[in-house]
Amino acid sequence: MKKCHKKEKKVKSNRFLPFSTPSISSEDIAAVTAVLKSGWITTGSKNAEFEKKFCEYTGCDNAIALSSATAGMHLILKAHGIGKGDKVITPSMTWVSTVNLITMAGATPVFADIDRDTLMINRKTVEKCFSEKVKMIIPVHFAGAPVDMDPLRDFADEHDIVLIEDAAHALGTLYRGKKTGSQGTCIFSFHPIKNITTGEGGMVCSDDDLIMEKIQRLKFHGLGIDSYDRTVQGRLPMAEVIEPGYKYNLPDILAALGISQLNRIEEFNKKRESLAHLYLELLRDIDEIIPLSIPEGYDVRHSWHLFIVRLDVDRAMMTRKKFMEALKENNIGTGLHFKAVHLHKYYKNNLIIPPDSLFNTEWNSKRILSLPLFPDMTPDDVHHVVNTIKKVLTK
Ligand SMILES: *Cc1c(COP(=O)(O)O)cnc(C)c1O
């Protein structure tokens, strides 16, 4: 018995544990295979079904599946006419896509600082960088926790500006008992590390009919109908460009994977949650490691997209780079979500940031890393990661 146990342990430490990997079931594979055999592989009935099920799950009025969340954000900015002279408030602690899109639209990104321990913007930090030219605010629900939306919604209403939620991390998240996506306008991502995946893909959810009508049109050349509608309704010869648009539709091969994955979102998130709570418990007595806080002051269901910690570099007497390399040498993968956008080369050279205005953002940008967290991980893996962290820190 003992011998057998030892052997298992040895195999385990030789296996590389990635920081994330998708959970693909035989049902997922069968769903994709069925589409491949069906004779219709691009946007069609599987997209319609995916959108309908997504509405049912999140409680949103209307959903449009797209080739990525970035595509969704692009279309939202376009549909709202964001352009030259406009400013858009968003955190710098985010994925680069939003800031790139704002910049490429000719508008100026304005960065609100974040709470040190949740990595999220709030009404106070938004007020600090607000000005006349601000047309839109894009908060990010970070790592699976929800932003405190009510004060931000009030602020947006008071100033008559648009509020768009980046919910790329937040499928299944609840804020004050309400699912993220059920109100307002949101983007979700189905990139392989996100809580469900379609390989690549995204969804825009909204209760704004006018904006969704525009997005529907802009996602497919500005024709206002996608290839599915054309075939079914035989409207191809009559299809006209209403305004020049893009090519951001999601193939049915991927939508079928999305439907199959969505069936398992609650199971995925429950596994993520129990692994995350185990991490929190085991990391409690490691002073050099500071996990994020769960937001306080409002009711939350966390979807644990990422398990982010900060390395106290002074206590550890080790740089984050060294720490991540040491974990890698021990067959443990880590991620970095994210290096603050304003510290990327282009934005360092092209944006003027008021000194000390992003103190918490920069503090975190130097210290954060993401530990392995994905549904197919086991509690043993979590123990292994934490033991390895202890080993690396005492060296
Ligand atoms: C992943 C991610 C996106 C972009 O999603 P894609 O589907 O890859 O375009 C946007 N915002 C945040 C915060 C993300 O993590």
The ligand as an SDF file (V2000), in Angstrom:
LIG
                    3D

 15 15  0  0  0  0  0  0  0  0999 V2000
  -10.0240   37.4560  -21.7550 C   0  0  0  0  0  0  0  0  0  0  0  0
  -10.3900   38.8540  -21.4920 C   0  0  0  0  0  0  0  0  0  0  0  0
  -10.9090   39.6890  -22.4900 C   0  0  0  0  0  0  0  0  0  0  0  0
  -10.9280   39.3250  -23.9490 C   0  0  0  0  0  0  0  0  0  0  0  0
  -11.5210   38.1390  -24.2730 O   0  0  0  0  0  0  0  0  0  0  0  0
  -11.3040   37.4960  -25.7280 P   0  0  0  0  0  0  0  0  0  0  0  0
  -12.4350   36.5400  -25.8810 O   0  0  0  0  0  0  0  0  0  0  0  0
   -9.9590   36.8280  -25.6900 O   0  0  0  0  0  0  0  0  0  0  0  0
  -11.3460   38.5810  -26.7220 O   0  0  0  0  0  0  0  0  0  0  0  0
  -11.3410   40.9390  -22.1380 C   0  0  0  0  0  0  0  0  0  0  0  0
  -11.2440   41.3890  -20.8760 N   0  0  0  0  0  0  0  0  0  0  0  0
  -10.7190   40.6350  -19.8940 C   0  0  0  0  0  0  0  0  0  0  0  0
  -10.6570   41.1990  -18.5190 C   0  0  0  0  0  0  0  0  0  0  0  0
  -10.2500   39.3560  -20.1760 C   0  0  0  0  0  0  0  0  0  0  0  0
   -9.6890   38.6260  -19.2090 O   0  0  0  0  0  0  0  0  0  0  0  0
  1  2  1  0
  2  3  1  0
  2 14  2  0
  3  4  1  0
  3 10  2  0
  4  5  1  0
  5  6  1  0
  6  7  2  0
  6  8  1  0
  6  9  1  0
 10 11  1  0
 11 12  2  0
 12 13  1  0
 12 14  1  0
 14 15  1  0
M  END
$$$$
